[in-house]
Amino acid sequence: MGQRLQVVWFKRDLRLTDHAALRAAVGHGPTVGLVVYEPRLWSLPDASGRHAAFYADALADLLKDAQAHGLPMLVVQGEMLEVLQRLLAVSGEGCDLHSHEETGNWASFERDKAVSRWCREHGVSWFELPQNNVVRRLKDRDQWARHWDERMTQSILPTPADAIRAKPLSKRLAQGIEQQFPNGLFDQTKLEPLLVPWLEKAATDDCPGRQVAGRAQAQERLRSFLDGRGLRYRGHMSSPGTSETSCSRLSADLAWGVLSIREVVQAVWAARARWQSELMTPGLPHPDAKAMLMSLKSFESRLHWRCHFIQKLESEPQMQFRCLHPATRGLRNEGELTDVESQRLQAWMEGRTGYAFVDACMRYLQHNGWINFRMRAMLISFASQHLWLHWRKTGEHLARLYTDYEPGIHWPQIQMQSGTTGINTIRIYNPVKQALDQDPTGVFVARWAPEYSELMGQPPAPVVDHLEAAKSARDRLWALRKDGQAKDQARHIFEKHGSRNPHREGRPKTRKTAKAENTQTDLFDLQG
């Protein structure tokens, strides 16, 4: 009797190292890796060409790495249920499916439920394993920190090369797969044709400043940050002009799984030990050691926050399209936009709101596919509070622009900055003050929105009076918080979603505590 075919479904985990699903699969029998371009998911309003371009880079790297380790890789275009049906038809003894747990958008959630039903109906075992600290079916947050400690301290899983080679695909299986999926099994001569669906999608989106993906590039970004590039991380993370080089820039690598979060966490721990040793060198401590240790502490806390926010969407997938706090539903127009709203949305999307710093940040983001967290918060706050637009449409636009789009971070943060969670401090960023604070010399605006310079002509007129608009938004949101029923609902939301560390929610501090702490503590750089 032959062995069942083991299928490893690669999604947002484009690597071989520290890949629990791959390691489990190769221990059970002959294994094939599966990557599927799903047209329905890639055509959704939160998907973009820059996502596809980054994915294609990372996938090309993965395919070459898999070939070097003897892992057959099947790359196909189609909807997942159809692909599984065709694989089952050639498997002979049946097949098992292995993957990491995914906290994606609502469509991927529905797709996964359909895959689960199909597997049960067809006798296919689907083994889903965690790859971060997001906990499926979490009952409450009280033990969440314990899960983090348990998962992050486990050993990083090496690529199981020996196990892969010990159980190769039989000739019959390889031929059957090739017949069902002509030219779908990877070899070096097929690289470009296999990437065509992603490359065609990538061609629809001009993002000249996008990061290049790949395992080596990600490891170099991590190494350089830990070896000293992160020296001014804490002080530079808030300004778009300095954050580009001082932040880790690992967000896209983590979002698409080129690196695992455990790899990054343990690299931070190792770097901390090295810098601590440098600090303690008798008579000659390294001059940067103390600052680097502070940067590493700050960065590690943001890795905690990353999983903390993804957990919110895991526990409540409807956060992608429904206001978390019931009292805020219907607060903004959720239907067809009025003419005024359409004009405001278009001006915001194109970076011509009449506010120089807002427009410069939007254009920088369009060009690079990345911007630091504080500016992300300002962009959505301006759209939700000053322009009073519903966060769903503006959130979809930003999702398309972020190369590092991670639904589990994105949608909870969009709602947090829009004031619809009921448990977070209401923040309305003053776009003029932000310009003075984060671009005091005007260099950033001069580069990305030069028409605001006296020498370059007429900038667009402001779409709203920012002070009047902010007051109106603040009055509406705070009025809701005074309602007794709304307070009870907020307590329920906190029990389900709130961090047991209040700093992660940006909750108010005492004046004494706030002065003693770094001013960025509650404006964390999740996209660092």
PATOR-662161 format. One line per 3 residues: number of its first residue (from 0); for each residue y, x, z of C-alpha. Coordinates in pm, whole numbers, plus 50000, padded with zeros to 5 digits. Each point is the difference from the previous one (the first is absolute). Example, Ala and Ser with C-alpha at 12.3 -4.5 7.8 and 13.67 -1.06 7.14 Angstrom:
REM PATOR-662161
0	49550:51230:50780  50344:50137:49934
REM end
This chain:
REM PATOR-662161
0	50000:50000:50000  50344:50133:49905  50304:50018:50223
3	50290:49757:49995  50312:50116:49820  50283:50087:50239
6	50346:49915:49864  50311:50152:50161  50304:49789:49916
9	50311:50218:49999  50322:49804:50050  50284:50149:50206
12	49789:50298:50106  50011:50243:49708  49828:50299:50160
15	49653:50132:50085  50082:50167:50332  50003:49787:50317
18	49857:49710:49802  49768:49807:50231  49884:49756:49732
21	49892:50281:49768  49818:50180:50276  49813:49682:50098
24	49903:49923:49641  49851:50338:49911  49781:49981:50308
27	49828:49689:49864  49919:50085:49641  50128:50090:49653
30	50374:49942:49995  50267:49925:49744  50372:49985:50067
33	50180:49696:49859  50369:49967:49911  50116:49672:49847
36	50328:49921:49828  50037:49632:50090  50250:49842:49758
39	50080:49706:50225  50101:50220:50293  50198:50242:49786
42	50197:49713:49841  50127:49863:50332  50374:50012:50085
45	49951:50269:50266  49825:50241:49758  50185:50244:49777
48	49964:50279:49751  50091:50269:50251  49710:49887:50217
51	49771:50028:49699  50138:50343:49908  49938:50139:50348
54	49655:49840:50005  49913:50153:49662  50100:50348:50123
57	49792:49962:50315  49706:49848:49814  49990:50283:49747
60	49983:50245:50289  49727:49796:50171  49787:49982:49684
63	50010:50376:49952  49915:50058:50366  49711:49753:49982
66	49858:50169:49692  50018:50338:50173  49794:49857:50288
69	49748:49818:49782  50117:49644:50074  49978:49769:49695
72	50318:49792:49964  50023:49670:49813  50352:49899:49894
75	50038:49656:49844  50253:49727:49930  49918:49645:50107
78	49997:49758:50289  49787:50113:50292  49743:49720:50004
81	49922:50049:49633  49960:50376:50049  49765:49950:50295
84	49791:49749:49807  49951:50249:49718  49914:50281:50242
87	49744:49784:50176  49837:49924:49665  49919:50367:49939
90	49918:50102:50357  49632:49906:49987  49923:50003:50373
93	50338:49848:50083  50311:50170:50131  50214:50043:50309
96	50379:50015:50004  50196:50242:50219  50376:50013:50050
99	50271:50057:50253  50166:49701:50162  50321:49921:49816
102	50312:49828:50130  50161:49923:49668  50208:49715:49865
105	49896:49634:50010  49834:50021:49658  49778:50292:50104
108	49914:49809:50319  49888:49700:49793  49814:50231:49759
111	49814:50161:50289  49897:49660:50136  49864:49911:49656
114	49810:50331:49984  49854:49934:50345  49875:49656:49891
117	49853:50143:49680  49818:50274:50191  49843:49749:50239
120	49889:49777:49712  49842:50289:49806  49830:50193:50278
123	50244:50290:49987  50091:50162:50330  50368:50091:50022
126	50079:50266:50259  50372:50025:50083  50112:50286:50223
129	50340:50071:50159  50212:50286:49872  50295:49974:50240
132	50076:49831:50331  50022:49648:49864  49744:49789:50187
135	49831:49705:49832  49992:49678:50203  50210:50157:50276
138	50020:49757:50292  50307:50149:50165  50212:50315:49999
141	49916:50114:50351  49726:50243:49891  50158:50109:49672
144	50101:50345:50130  49642:50063:50112  49876:49930:49647
147	50253:50252:49868  49876:50273:50233  49637:49932:49914
150	50051:50001:49623  50247:50285:49967  49794:50241:50212
153	49686:49956:49791  49915:50294:49776  50135:50000:49645
156	49712:49925:49764  49940:50274:49741  49914:49909:49643
159	49622:49929:50011  49921:50220:49699  49642:50086:50100
162	49909:49636:50064  50150:49897:49665  49794:50257:49809
165	49685:49918:50197  49991:49642:49865  50128:49999:49642
168	50002:49694:49777  49673:49957:49816  50006:50027:49623
171	49920:49628:49980  50293:49905:50224  50243:50227:49817
174	49895:49858:49663  50022:49642:50128  50352:50055:50134
177	50106:50163:49674  49865:49704:49802  50182:49746:50219
180	50321:50207:50013  50021:50210:49682  50193:50323:50067
183	50064:49890:50359  49822:50289:50170  50239:50290:50037
186	49973:50335:49838  50286:50237:49922  50026:49886:49637
189	50064:49639:50108  50281:50057:50248  50291:49872:49793
192	49818:49691:49863  49888:49899:50349  50357:50018:50131
195	50146:49788:49717  50046:49672:50197  50200:50176:50272
198	50195:50211:49750  50095:49693:49797  50129:49835:50316
201	50181:50322:50094  50182:50000:49665  50179:49676:50098
204	50190:50166:50286  50247:50287:49974  49990:50204:50321
207	50093:50359:49908  50016:50124:50360  49656:49872:50103
210	49777:50229:50204  49696:50141:49822  49674:49895:50164
213	49695:50212:50066  49801:50142:50286  50144:50350:49967
216	50357:49869:49981  49949:49783:50309  49850:50287:50197
219	50292:50223:49904  50251:49736:50112  49819:49978:50333
222	49976:50378:50041  50366:50066:49921  50120:49727:50235
225	49791:50127:50291  50082:50366:49931  50375:49952:50027
228	50141:49759:49742  50003:49736:50273  50226:50211:50223
231	50294:49757:49975  49788:49687:49959  50150:49813:50294
234	50359:50070:49906  49963:49963:49623  49776:49694:49966
237	50282:49744:49999  50211:50135:49715  49880:49952:49641
240	50152:50336:49913  49800:50203:50252  49683:49793:50049
243	49868:50078:49653  49904:50352:50106  49976:49971:50379
246	49765:49700:50016  49629:50059:49946  49992:49809:49667
249	49635:49912:50069  50050:49623:49989  49864:49949:49648
252	49708:50236:50068  49908:49787:50301  50066:49668:49828
255	49759:50077:49715  49752:50192:50214  50037:50347:49850
258	50002:50117:50361  49851:49815:50294  50220:49934:50298
261	49747:50180:50219  50040:50313:49788  50375:49986:50053
264	49979:49926:50373  49760:50285:50065  50211:50236:49787
267	50298:49906:50218  49798:50079:50312  49900:50339:49860
270	50360:50078:49902  50121:49899:50344  49757:50248:50157
273	50125:50276:49768  50367:49930:50072  49929:49973:50372
276	49843:50345:49982  50308:50129:49816  50223:49858:50272
279	49799:50169:50273  49996:50345:49839  50113:50234:50281
282	50342:50148:49935  50026:49879:49641  49962:49622:49960
285	50044:49870:49647  50359:49869:49964  49882:49681:49827
288	49707:49921:50228  50175:49759:50236  50162:49799:49719
291	49673:49986:49805  49813:49871:50305  50257:49722:50036
294	49966:49916:49630  49621:49986:50026  50017:49771:50300
297	50233:49767:49813  49789:50008:49685  49676:49929:50187
300	50155:49695:50162  50082:49868:49654  49638:50036:49897
303	49918:49770:50293  50266:49756:49884  49859:50006:49649
306	49667:49853:50112  50175:49772:50250  50188:49825:49720
309	49703:49979:49766  49814:49829:50284  50256:49719:49989
312	49915:49908:49640  49628:50044:50070  50028:49746:50281
315	50225:49762:49805  49974:50043:49619  50239:49707:49944
318	50286:50231:50104  50033:50091:49633  50141:49659:49914
321	50069:49805:50321  50257:50068:50272  49819:50113:50312
324	50210:49794:50241  49976:49626:49917  50365:49940:50092
327	50115:50231:49719  49807:49817:49728  50248:49825:49775
330	50288:50201:50144  50066:50149:49656  49941:49838:49663
333	49628:50032:49921  50015:49807:49673  50167:50060:49667
336	50307:50218:50035  50346:49855:49951  50230:50160:49744
339	50186:50184:50276  49676:50125:50155  49872:50115:49661
342	50320:50195:49939  49980:50161:50343  49635:50092:49954
345	50066:50156:49661  50296:50200:50129  49793:50130:50292
348	49704:50091:49778  50221:50186:49754  50206:50183:50261
351	50335:49838:49927  50080:49806:50317  50345:50151:50041
354	49884:50203:50301  49976:50363:49897  49735:50117:50245
357	49771:49700:49943  50024:50047:49624  49942:50376:50020
360	49688:49948:50213  49859:49740:49762  50051:50225:49698
363	49851:50299:50181  49695:49788:50083  49967:49879:49642
366	50007:50359:49875  49770:50160:50259  49766:49727:50123
369	50078:50099:50358  50281:49985:50252  50004:50060:50374
372	49930:49724:50250  50352:49934:50127  50123:49942:49647
375	49704:49770:49929  50097:49804:50307  50363:49986:49887
378	49908:49880:49649  49788:49709:50120  50239:49918:50284
381	50290:49981:49754  49801:49770:49770  49871:49775:50279
384	50303:49990:50230  50311:50064:49791  49879:49837:49678
387	49786:49746:50192  49716:50025:49749  49645:49914:50093
390	49801:50316:50070  49709:49910:49772  50174:50076:49669
393	50189:50302:50128  49683:50126:50169  49807:49979:49674
396	50270:50197:49821  49995:50275:50262  49619:50004:49996
399	50013:50077:49629  50250:50281:50054  49813:50172:50284
402	49736:50236:49862  49861:50003:50354  49974:49619:50018
405	49771:49923:50292  49982:49620:50045  49914:50028:50368
408	50318:50193:50074  50219:49839:49738  49980:49630:50081
411	50023:50025:50380  50298:50233:49956  50164:49768:49746
414	49972:49714:50249  50113:50219:50289  50321:50098:49819
417	50054:49639:49889  49989:49870:50358  49701:49769:49947
420	49745:50145:50244  50154:49861:50317  49901:50307:50203
423	50218:50278:49857  50362:50085:50062  50222:49844:49734
426	50156:50284:49801  50272:49945:49743  50103:50331:49849
429	50367:50047:49922  49996:50157:49650  50340:50164:50048
432	49907:50154:50334  49667:50120:49861  50186:50183:49724
435	50226:50171:50254  49706:50091:50224  49744:50110:49739
438	50220:50125:49715  50321:50117:50170  50100:50233:49717
441	49922:49745:49728  49773:50240:49812  49710:49754:49978
444	50218:49716:49869  50174:50232:49756  49667:50089:49844
447	49833:49659:49989  50295:49759:49969  50277:50211:49845
450	50209:49701:49888  50116:49963:50361  50185:50330:49967
453	50372:49969:49929  49951:50214:49690  49717:49799:49845
456	50146:49654:49941  49958:49654:50148  49707:49920:50232
459	49870:49642:50018  50173:49763:50240  49813:49930:50327
462	49763:49706:49960  50076:49886:50357  50232:50090:50285
465	49756:50201:50207  50163:49924:50337  50013:49625:49945
468	49647:49993:49858  49862:50201:50292  50165:49769:50254
471	49858:49693:49828  49648:50146:49995  50021:50115:50360
474	50117:49659:50121  49717:49820:49819  49727:50232:50125
477	50117:50015:50360  50035:49622:50013  49626:49975:49934
480	49918:50242:50279  50173:49781:50257  49762:49713:49933
483	49737:49956:50273  49717:49913:49761  50086:50300:49783
486	49976:50226:50306  49653:49866:50081  49889:50062:49642
489	50139:50354:50016  49791:50072:50310  49688:49889:49815
492	50090:50223:49704  50050:50296:50230  49660:49952:50161
495	49839:50016:49656  50211:50262:49824  50219:50181:50249
498	49943:50362:50089  49935:50068:50365  50245:50288:49948
501	50338:49821:49974  50158:50283:49800  49777:49916:49703
504	50159:49657:49977  50355:50127:50032  50049:49789:50311
507	50321:50052:50197  50015:50291:50241  50214:50043:50306
510	50323:50186:49934  49880:50299:50204  49669:50024:49811
513	50164:49958:49661  50237:50290:50063  49720:50226:50110
516	49785:49940:49693  50038:50106:49641  50201:49734:49819
519	49727:49965:49736  49726:49891:50239  50025:49633:49908
522	50073:50056:49631  49680:50177:49925  49935:50182:49677
525	49680:49827:49889  50059:50131:49650  50052:50357:50127
REM end
